[in-house]
């Protein structure tokens, strides 16, 4: 078994940070579905602005205006407006790696989808 990138949301903008909320990252449900990320799935979050990296789990967000909220202790690692990368991974047999295509969503200003690389492979 090897671990490969399953999903990536690239250059999302942090819309809120709530230190007093139970730890997690809230992601607007449409982005979760597009990227193939599941509720409660473990993710690695990388802050492009300051280089911080942390692992947490995803909870479904229902507000498109608050698309990416960092909760709990990790809220100390980001600033609202920071650009982040959200990565989810999967395990698979090494011989199946050539069949695998990660779902990659690239966002631009305002958390608008700039490109959806999953569409490029269909």
C-alpha positions in Angstrom: 0.0 0.0 0.0 1.1 3.5 -0.8 -0.4 6.9 0.2 -1.3 9.3 -2.7 -3.0 12.6 -3.0 -6.7 12.1 -3.3 -8.0 15.7 -3.2 -6.7 19.2 -3.2 -8.3 22.6 -2.8 -5.6 25.1 -3.8 -5.4 28.8 -2.8 -8.7 28.9 -0.7 -9.0 32.1 1.3 -9.7 31.7 5.1 -13.0 33.4 5.7 -13.1 33.0 9.5 -11.1 31.6 12.4 -12.9 30.6 15.7 -10.6 29.7 18.6 -13.5 28.8 20.8 -15.1 26.3 18.4 -14.3 22.6 18.6 -11.3 21.9 16.5 -11.7 21.3 12.7 -11.9 23.1 9.4 -15.4 24.0 8.1 -15.6 23.8 4.3 -18.6 24.8 2.3 -20.3 21.7 1.2 -20.1 22.5 -2.5 -16.3 22.6 -2.4 -16.3 19.4 -0.4 -18.4 17.6 -3.0 -16.4 19.0 -6.0 -13.1 18.0 -4.4 -14.3 14.6 -3.1 -13.6 15.4 0.5 -15.8 13.8 3.1 -17.2 15.1 6.4 -14.9 14.1 9.3 -12.1 13.2 6.9 -8.5 14.0 8.0 -6.8 16.7 6.0 -3.5 18.5 6.0 -3.9 22.3 5.8 -1.0 24.5 4.6 -1.0 28.3 5.0 0.6 29.8 2.0 1.0 33.2 3.8 3.0 32.0 6.8 4.1 28.4 6.1 2.2 26.8 9.0 1.0 23.3 8.4 -1.5 21.4 10.5 -3.7 18.3 10.4 -7.4 18.4 11.4 -10.7 17.0 10.2 -13.4 18.4 8.0 -16.9 19.5 9.0 -19.5 20.5 6.4 -20.2 24.2 6.1 -23.5 25.4 4.8 -22.7 29.1 4.3 -21.0 29.9 1.0 -19.9 33.3 2.4 -18.0 31.5 5.1 -16.5 28.8 2.9 -13.3 28.1 4.8 -13.3 28.5 8.6 -10.5 27.3 10.8 -11.7 26.2 14.3 -10.1 25.5 17.7 -6.4 25.7 18.4 -5.5 25.8 14.7 -7.2 29.2 14.5 -4.0 30.6 16.1 -2.1 29.4 13.1 -4.0 31.4 10.4 -5.3 34.9 9.8 -8.6 35.6 8.1 -7.6 36.4 4.5 -4.7 33.9 4.4 -4.5 31.6 1.4 -4.5 27.9 2.2 -4.1 24.5 0.5 -6.2 21.7 1.8 -4.9 18.2 1.0 -6.6 14.8 1.6 -4.8 11.5 0.9 -5.8 7.9 0.2 -4.1 4.5 0.5 -4.0 2.1 -2.5 -2.1 -0.8 -3.9 1.1 0.4 -5.5 0.3 -1.4 -8.8 -3.0 0.7 -9.1 -1.2 4.0 -8.8 -1.3 4.5 -12.6 -5.1 4.5 -12.6 -5.3 7.2 -9.9 -6.2 10.8 -10.7 -6.5 13.2 -7.7 -9.4 15.8 -7.7 -7.8 19.2 -7.8 -9.8 22.5 -7.4 -7.9 25.8 -7.8 -9.5 28.9 -6.4 -9.0 32.6 -7.2 -10.0 35.7 -5.3 -13.3 35.4 -3.5 -13.0 31.6 -3.4 -14.3 31.4 -6.9 -13.3 28.3 -8.9 -10.5 29.2 -11.3 -10.1 25.7 -12.6 -11.3 22.3 -11.8 -8.7 19.8 -12.9 -11.1 16.9 -12.4 -12.9 18.1 -15.6 -9.7 18.0 -17.5 -9.4 14.2 -17.0 -13.0 13.3 -17.9 
